[in-house]
Amino acid sequence: MVIVAIGGLPGSGKTEVTQEFITAGFTNIYLPQILFDILDEKGLPHTQEHERPIREQLRVEHGMAAFAKLNLDRIKAAAKKGHVTLESMYSWEEYLLLKETFGDDFVMVAVWSPPKMRQERLSKRPRRPLTPKETLTRDYSQIEKSHQAGPIAMAEHLITNTADMDSLKRQARKLALTLSQE
């Protein structure tokens, strides 16, 4: 059993990488799903304006490891059945909690793309598109307030997403197959 956290800034390609891991047989847990469930319960649209205060409130209530803590039972249950991906792990504190809990069975994968490339992608995505200014604001927030740089820096594996989608998928598929054999 291996638990692979997939992290990166918005628009880096985390979802596409995660999909390749799912195709390789990994069970996926989307850590921020809790946030979207709360938005749905409150009847609020999934926008940056509504997401940020709820995300920050969850971290006030549960600490900076909130999303890992709130998903820990789900992660453990999925890990009993096989390999797991954790999509969109953000904070250093989440990284530390998961590393402490799962030890060497926990692996961090960072997905990286240059800022301009991510801004262009995010402006065109159908779900929750962002302007270049919103992308930059979110980047800064995720680095400064969510402590996201730490897990990216500690990643055992780096996938660079600077070419086409086929290249990204090939890199992700190869890594998923390699990790599933360990």
C-alpha positions in Angstrom: 0.0 0.0 0.0 1.2 3.5 -0.9 -0.5 6.8 -0.2 0.5 9.4 -2.8 -0.3 13.1 -2.1 -0.4 15.1 -5.3 0.2 18.8 -4.8 0.9 21.9 -6.8 -0.3 25.4 -7.4 -3.7 26.0 -9.2 -3.6 25.1 -12.8 -0.4 22.9 -12.5 -2.2 19.8 -13.6 -3.0 18.0 -10.4 -6.4 16.7 -11.6 -4.9 15.2 -14.8 -2.1 13.6 -12.9 -4.6 12.2 -10.3 -6.7 10.8 -13.1 -3.7 8.8 -14.4 -3.2 7.4 -10.9 -6.9 6.4 -10.7 -6.6 4.7 -14.1 -3.6 2.7 -12.6 -5.9 1.5 -9.8 -5.4 4.0 -7.1 -8.4 5.1 -5.0 -8.6 8.9 -5.0 -9.5 11.1 -2.1 -10.0 14.8 -3.0 -9.0 16.5 0.2 -10.9 19.8 -0.4 -14.2 18.0 -1.1 -15.1 18.9 2.5 -15.0 22.6 1.5 -17.3 22.0 -1.5 -19.7 19.9 0.6 -20.0 22.9 3.0 -20.6 25.3 0.1 -23.4 23.0 -1.2 -25.0 22.7 2.2 -25.1 26.5 2.4 -26.4 26.9 -1.2 -23.3 28.9 -2.2 -21.6 28.8 -5.6 -18.1 27.3 -5.9 -16.3 30.6 -6.3 -13.0 31.9 -4.9 -15.1 34.6 -3.0 -17.0 31.9 -1.1 -14.3 29.2 -0.9 -11.5 31.2 0.8 -13.4 32.2 4.0 -14.7 28.7 4.6 -11.2 27.2 3.9 -9.7 29.7 6.3 -12.4 29.0 8.9 -11.8 25.2 8.8 -8.1 25.9 9.4 -9.0 28.2 12.4 -11.1 25.4 13.8 -8.9 22.4 13.1 -5.5 23.9 12.5 -3.4 24.0 9.4 -3.7 20.2 9.0 -7.5 20.5 8.8 -8.1 18.8 5.4 -5.8 15.9 6.3 -7.3 15.6 9.8 -10.9 15.7 8.5 -10.1 13.0 5.9 -7.8 10.8 8.0 -10.4 8.1 8.7 -11.3 8.0 4.9 -7.6 7.7 4.0 -7.0 4.9 6.5 -10.0 3.0 5.3 -9.0 3.4 1.6 -5.4 2.4 2.4 -6.6 -0.9 3.8 -8.0 -1.8 0.4 -5.0 -0.7 -1.7 -3.1 2.3 -3.1 -4.5 5.8 -2.5 -4.0 9.3 -4.0 -4.7 12.4 -2.1 -5.5 15.1 -4.6 -4.8 18.7 -3.6 -2.9 18.4 -0.4 -1.8 21.9 0.5 -0.2 22.7 3.8 3.1 21.8 5.4 1.2 20.8 8.5 -0.9 18.3 6.5 2.3 16.9 5.0 3.8 16.5 8.5 0.6 14.8 9.9 0.4 12.4 6.9 4.2 11.6 7.0 3.9 10.9 10.8 0.8 8.8 10.4 1.9 6.7 7.4 5.7 6.9 7.4 7.4 5.6 4.3 4.1 4.5 2.8 3.4 8.2 2.3 4.9 9.8 -0.8 4.6 13.4 -2.0 4.4 14.2 -5.8 4.6 17.8 -6.9 3.2 19.0 -10.2 4.7 22.1 -11.5 4.0 24.6 -14.4 5.2 28.1 -14.9 2.9 30.9 -13.6 2.0 32.3 -17.0 1.1 28.9 -18.3 -1.1 28.2 -15.2 -2.8 31.6 -15.6 -3.7 30.8 -19.1 -5.1 27.4 -18.3 -7.1 28.7 -15.3 -8.7 31.4 -17.4 -10.0 28.8 -19.8 -11.2 26.0 -17.4 -14.9 25.4 -17.4 -15.3 25.0 -13.6 -14.2 27.9 -11.4 -12.2 29.9 -14.0 -9.8 32.5 -12.6 -8.5 35.7 -14.1 -4.7 36.1 -14.1 -5.0 38.5 -11.2 -7.1 36.0 -9.2 -4.6 33.3 -10.0 -1.7 35.3 -8.7 -3.7 36.2 -5.5 -4.5 32.6 -5.0 -0.9 31.5 -5.5 0.3 34.0 -2.9 -2.5 33.0 -0.5 -1.7 29.3 -0.9 2.0 29.8 -0.4 1.8 32.3 2.5 -1.4 31.4 4.3 -1.7 27.7 3.4 2.0 26.9 3.8 1.9 25.1 0.4 5.5 25.5 -0.5 6.8 23.0 2.1 5.2 19.9 0.7 6.2 20.9 -2.9 9.8 21.4 -1.7 9.8 18.0 0.1 8.3 16.0 -2.8 10.0 12.7 -3.6 8.8 13.1 -7.2 8.3 16.1 -9.5 6.2 16.1 -12.6 6.8 19.1 -14.8 3.8 20.2 -16.9 5.3 22.4 -19.6 4.4 20.6 -22.8 1.2 19.0 -24.1 -1.4 16.9 -22.2 0.0 13.6 -23.6 3.4 14.4 -22.1 1.9 15.1 -18.7 -0.2 11.9 -18.9 2.8 9.8 -19.9 4.8 11.1 -16.9 2.0 10.6 -14.5 1.2 7.1 -15.8 4.8 6.0 -15.6 5.1 7.3 -12.0 1.8 5.7 -11.0 2.9 2.3 -12.3 6.3 2.6 -10.6 4.8 3.5 -7.2 2.1 0.8 -7.4 4.9 -1.8 -7.7 6.6 -0.6 -4.5 
